[in-house]
Amino acid sequence: MPMISVVTTLYKSEHYIAEFHKRMTETISAITGDYQIIFVNDGSPDNSLDLAVKLSEQDPHVIVVDLSRNFGHHKAIMTGLAHASGDHVFLIDSDLEEEPEWLIPFQEKMNQENCDVVYGVQEKRKGGWFERWSGQLFYFLYQSLAGSDFPKNITTARLMTKAYVASLVRHQERELMLGGLFHIVGYNQVPFVVTKKKLSETTYSFSHRLSLLTNAIVSFSSKPLVYIFYLGLVTALISFLFIIQIFLGRLLFGQTLLGWASLIASVWFLGGLIILCLGVIGIYISKIFTETKNRPYTIIKKIYKR
């Protein structure tokens, strides 16, 4: 059997680490004795790091990558994947909403399909109405503006070949959106239907989701800039036709344009439109600024292992 690397991140995970390690060890041991479990501590404010370090002292299969601060879930994942040396890499969240036992059917599916990736996908998104609604809105806007058709309701959990992971970690963006990166890397990717448990409240607030959406769109598409061009073109055309109407009305019929309210409303509308367009362009420029500085997307403080 191939060597398997398990990669997971830690953030407010102290209540789940022990059970996750136990279940993951039991599951992976049923497949192979050659494995590693990589915990990436993403600046967790609780006792997650200490618990993970104790596991690394007791279990030689455990490696703890401690980041210098909280960099974000996606960046922590990419750091963990860069340290995985297995022939197959199993990525999963440590909060037990995604079950460690999924590794076995994922492995069987990969062997049957002879594919490079088996990824989890939910038939129905978990959580309350807001979580489901915001998730559907995210995918709709992303697919509309970014022009990408990556699968809906994907989970973090996925089993990947070493070649796929090597291609994935070659991407060096400072601002990461893993759902899009997973998709554009290519290779033969096969979905596997799973059901996530609801054990805790999501840490993704509406503002966080909005930030992710903005980053996802500007990272993978220039469509908003194209839409701004057409919006400006249509606005200019309408204004030009309106000017011709005023001119002909004055010249042929002696009409005068009345209504300061409509004039002020038009000024405010065009002013808001200009600010909106400048804001979108500014977001793209800020992303260029971030990328050109070429800062590391994470900083490793220390690696713990036996």
C-alpha positions as CSV (number, residue, x, y, z in Angstrom):
1,M,0.0,0.0,0.0
2,P,1.2,3.6,-0.7
3,M,2.3,5.9,2.1
4,I,-0.6,8.1,3.2
5,S,-0.3,11.7,4.6
6,V,-3.2,13.1,6.5
7,V,-3.3,17.0,6.6
8,T,-5.6,18.9,8.9
9,T,-5.6,22.4,10.5
10,L,-6.2,23.5,14.1
11,Y,-8.2,26.5,15.1
12,K,-10.2,26.3,18.3
13,S,-9.9,22.6,18.0
14,E,-9.0,21.5,21.6
15,H,-12.2,19.6,22.1
16,Y,-11.7,17.5,19.0
17,I,-8.0,16.7,18.7
18,A,-7.9,13.6,20.9
19,E,-10.9,11.9,19.3
20,F,-9.8,13.0,15.8
21,H,-6.3,11.4,16.3
22,K,-7.8,8.2,17.8
23,R,-10.3,7.7,15.0
24,M,-7.8,8.8,12.3
25,T,-5.2,6.4,13.5
26,E,-7.6,3.5,13.7
27,T,-8.8,4.2,10.2
28,I,-5.5,4.7,8.5
29,S,-3.9,1.7,10.3
30,A,-6.5,-0.5,8.7
31,I,-5.1,0.5,5.3
32,T,-1.3,0.9,5.8
33,G,1.3,1.2,8.5
34,D,3.2,3.8,6.6
35,Y,1.6,7.1,7.3
36,Q,1.9,10.5,8.8
37,I,-0.7,12.9,10.4
38,I,0.2,16.6,10.0
39,F,-1.5,19.1,12.3
40,V,-1.1,22.7,11.2
41,N,-1.7,25.1,14.1
42,D,-3.2,28.2,12.5
43,G,-2.6,30.5,15.5
44,S,-5.3,28.8,17.6
45,P,-6.1,30.8,20.7
46,D,-7.0,27.8,22.8
47,N,-5.0,24.8,24.0
48,S,-4.9,23.1,20.6
49,L,-1.1,23.4,20.1
50,D,-0.2,21.9,23.5
51,L,-2.5,19.0,23.0
52,A,-1.1,18.4,19.5
53,V,2.5,18.6,20.7
54,K,1.8,16.0,23.3
55,L,0.4,13.7,20.6
56,S,3.6,14.2,18.6
57,E,5.7,13.2,21.6
58,Q,3.7,10.0,22.0
59,D,3.1,9.1,18.4
60,P,5.9,9.1,15.9
61,H,3.4,9.4,13.0
62,V,2.3,12.9,14.2
63,I,3.9,16.1,12.9
64,V,2.8,19.5,14.2
65,V,3.5,22.6,12.1
66,D,3.1,25.7,14.3
67,L,2.4,28.9,12.4
68,S,3.6,32.2,13.9
69,R,0.0,33.6,13.9
70,N,-3.4,33.0,12.4
71,F,-3.1,33.2,8.6
72,G,-6.4,31.7,7.6
73,H,-7.8,28.3,6.9
74,H,-6.8,28.1,3.2
75,K,-3.2,29.2,3.7
76,A,-2.8,26.8,6.6
77,I,-4.0,24.0,4.4
78,M,-1.5,24.9,1.7
79,T,1.3,24.9,4.2
80,G,0.3,21.4,5.5
81,L,0.1,20.1,1.9
82,A,3.6,21.4,1.2
83,H,4.9,19.3,4.1
84,A,3.1,16.1,3.1
85,S,5.4,13.4,1.7
86,G,2.9,10.6,1.2
87,D,2.0,9.0,-2.1
88,H,-1.6,9.8,-1.3
89,V,-2.7,12.8,0.8
90,F,-5.9,12.9,2.7
91,L,-7.0,16.5,3.5
92,I,-9.7,16.8,6.2
93,D,-11.0,19.2,8.8
94,S,-10.3,18.2,12.4
95,D,-13.6,19.2,13.9
96,L,-15.1,15.8,13.2
97,E,-17.9,17.2,11.1
98,E,-16.0,15.4,8.3
99,E,-15.4,11.9,9.5
100,P,-11.9,10.3,9.5
101,E,-13.5,7.0,8.4
102,W,-14.2,8.6,5.0
103,L,-10.6,7.7,4.1
104,I,-11.5,4.1,3.5
105,P,-14.3,4.6,0.9
106,F,-12.3,7.5,-0.6
107,Q,-9.3,5.1,-1.1
108,E,-11.6,2.4,-2.6
109,K,-13.1,4.9,-5.0
110,M,-9.6,6.1,-6.1
111,N,-8.5,2.5,-6.7
112,Q,-11.7,1.7,-8.7
113,E,-11.7,4.9,-10.8
114,N,-7.9,5.1,-11.1
115,C,-8.2,8.8,-10.6
116,D,-6.0,11.5,-9.1
117,V,-8.5,13.1,-6.7
118,V,-11.6,11.9,-4.8
119,Y,-13.4,14.8,-3.2
120,G,-16.4,15.0,-0.9
121,V,-19.6,16.7,-2.0
122,Q,-22.8,17.2,0.0
123,E,-26.2,16.5,-1.6
124,K,-27.6,19.2,0.7
125,R,-25.6,21.8,2.5
126,K,-25.5,21.5,6.3
127,G,-26.4,24.2,8.8
128,G,-29.2,26.7,9.3
129,W,-31.0,28.7,6.8
130,F,-28.3,31.5,6.7
131,E,-25.5,29.1,6.2
132,R,-27.3,27.3,3.4
133,W,-28.6,30.5,1.8
134,S,-25.2,32.3,1.9
135,G,-23.5,29.2,0.5
136,Q,-25.8,29.0,-2.4
137,L,-25.5,32.8,-3.0
138,F,-21.7,32.4,-2.9
139,Y,-21.7,29.7,-5.6
140,F,-24.2,31.6,-7.8
141,L,-22.2,34.8,-7.8
142,Y,-18.9,33.1,-8.2
143,Q,-20.0,31.1,-11.2
144,S,-21.7,34.1,-12.7
145,L,-18.8,36.5,-12.3
146,A,-15.8,34.1,-12.4
147,G,-17.1,31.9,-15.2
148,S,-16.1,28.8,-13.3
149,D,-18.2,25.6,-12.9
150,F,-16.4,24.0,-10.0
151,P,-18.8,21.7,-8.0
152,K,-21.3,23.0,-5.5
153,N,-21.2,22.0,-1.8
154,I,-17.7,20.6,-1.9
155,T,-16.1,19.7,1.4
156,T,-12.6,20.1,2.6
157,A,-12.2,16.4,2.7
158,R,-10.4,14.9,-0.3
159,L,-7.9,12.2,-1.1
160,M,-5.2,13.3,-3.6
161,T,-2.2,11.7,-5.4
162,K,1.3,13.0,-4.8
163,A,1.5,14.4,-8.4
164,Y,-1.7,16.4,-7.9
165,V,-0.6,17.9,-4.6
166,A,2.8,18.8,-6.1
167,S,1.0,20.7,-8.9
168,L,-1.4,22.3,-6.4
169,V,1.3,23.7,-4.1
170,R,3.1,25.2,-7.1
171,H,0.5,28.0,-7.0
172,Q,2.1,30.8,-5.0
173,E,-0.7,33.4,-4.7
174,R,-0.7,35.4,-1.5
175,E,-4.5,35.5,-1.5
176,L,-5.8,31.9,-1.8
177,M,-9.2,30.6,-2.7
178,L,-8.8,26.8,-2.5
179,G,-12.1,25.8,-4.1
180,G,-11.0,27.5,-7.3
181,L,-7.4,26.2,-7.1
182,F,-8.6,22.6,-6.6
183,H,-10.6,22.9,-9.8
184,I,-8.2,24.7,-12.1
185,V,-5.3,22.3,-11.3
186,G,-7.1,19.7,-13.5
187,Y,-6.3,16.0,-13.4
188,N,-8.9,13.3,-13.1
189,Q,-11.2,14.3,-10.2
190,V,-14.1,12.2,-9.0
191,P,-16.9,13.3,-6.5
192,F,-18.0,11.2,-3.6
193,V,-21.3,12.0,-1.9
194,V,-20.9,12.5,1.9
195,T,-23.0,13.9,4.7
196,K,-21.3,16.3,7.1
197,K,-22.4,16.5,10.7
198,K,-23.4,19.7,12.4
199,L,-21.3,19.8,15.6
200,S,-20.6,23.5,16.0
201,E,-21.4,26.9,14.8
202,T,-19.6,28.0,11.6
203,T,-16.6,30.3,12.0
204,Y,-17.4,31.8,8.6
205,S,-19.3,35.0,9.3
206,F,-21.2,36.9,6.6
207,S,-18.4,39.5,6.3
208,H,-15.9,36.6,6.0
209,R,-17.9,34.9,3.3
210,L,-18.2,38.3,1.5
211,S,-14.4,38.7,1.7
212,L,-13.9,35.2,0.3
213,L,-16.3,35.8,-2.5
214,T,-14.5,39.1,-3.5
215,N,-11.2,37.4,-3.3
216,A,-12.4,34.4,-5.3
217,I,-13.8,36.5,-8.1
218,V,-10.9,38.9,-8.6
219,S,-8.4,35.9,-8.3
220,F,-9.9,33.9,-11.1
221,S,-11.7,36.3,-13.4
222,S,-11.4,39.7,-15.1
223,K,-15.2,39.7,-15.9
224,P,-16.0,42.6,-13.5
225,L,-13.6,44.9,-15.4
226,V,-15.3,43.9,-18.7
227,Y,-18.7,44.5,-17.1
228,I,-17.5,48.0,-16.0
229,F,-16.5,48.8,-19.6
230,Y,-20.0,47.8,-20.9
231,L,-21.7,49.6,-18.1
232,G,-19.8,52.8,-18.9
233,L,-20.6,52.3,-22.6
234,V,-24.3,51.9,-22.0
235,T,-24.5,54.8,-19.6
236,A,-22.7,57.1,-22.1
237,L,-25.0,56.0,-24.9
238,I,-28.1,56.6,-22.8
239,S,-26.8,60.1,-21.8
240,F,-26.0,60.9,-25.4
241,L,-29.5,60.0,-26.6
242,F,-31.0,62.0,-23.8
243,I,-28.9,65.0,-24.8
244,I,-30.1,64.7,-28.4
245,Q,-33.7,64.5,-27.2
246,I,-33.2,67.7,-25.1
247,F,-31.5,69.5,-28.1
248,L,-34.2,68.5,-30.6
249,G,-37.0,69.4,-28.1
250,R,-35.5,72.8,-27.5
251,L,-34.8,73.4,-31.2
252,L,-38.0,72.2,-32.8
253,F,-40.6,72.6,-30.0
254,G,-39.1,75.2,-27.7
255,Q,-39.3,72.8,-24.8
256,T,-37.2,73.4,-21.6
257,L,-36.1,70.7,-19.2
258,L,-37.7,71.1,-15.7
259,G,-37.1,69.3,-12.5
260,W,-34.1,69.8,-10.2
261,A,-35.0,66.6,-8.3
262,S,-34.4,64.5,-11.4
263,L,-31.2,66.3,-12.2
264,I,-29.8,65.8,-8.7
265,A,-30.9,62.2,-8.7
266,S,-29.0,61.7,-12.0
267,V,-25.9,63.3,-10.6
268,W,-26.0,61.1,-7.5
269,F,-26.6,58.0,-9.6
270,L,-23.7,58.7,-11.9
271,G,-21.5,59.7,-8.9
272,G,-22.3,56.4,-7.2
273,L,-21.7,54.5,-10.4
274,I,-18.3,56.1,-10.8
275,I,-17.3,55.3,-7.2
276,L,-18.5,51.7,-7.6
277,C,-16.4,51.3,-10.7
278,L,-13.3,52.8,-9.1
279,G,-13.8,50.6,-6.1
280,V,-13.8,47.4,-8.3
281,I,-10.7,48.6,-10.1
282,G,-9.1,49.5,-6.8
283,I,-9.7,45.9,-5.6
284,Y,-7.8,44.5,-8.6
285,I,-5.0,47.0,-8.1
286,S,-4.8,46.1,-4.4
287,K,-4.5,42.4,-5.3
288,I,-1.7,43.2,-7.8
289,F,0.0,45.2,-5.0
290,T,-0.2,42.3,-2.6
291,E,1.1,39.7,-5.1
292,T,4.0,41.9,-6.3
293,K,5.3,42.2,-2.7
294,N,5.8,38.4,-2.8
295,R,5.6,37.9,0.9
296,P,5.2,34.3,2.2
297,Y,1.6,33.4,2.7
298,T,2.5,31.8,6.0
299,I,5.4,31.8,8.5
300,I,6.3,28.6,10.3
301,K,7.3,29.2,13.9
302,K,8.3,25.6,14.7
303,I,7.8,22.0,13.6
304,Y,7.3,19.3,16.3
305,K,7.9,15.6,15.7
306,R,9.7,12.7,17.2
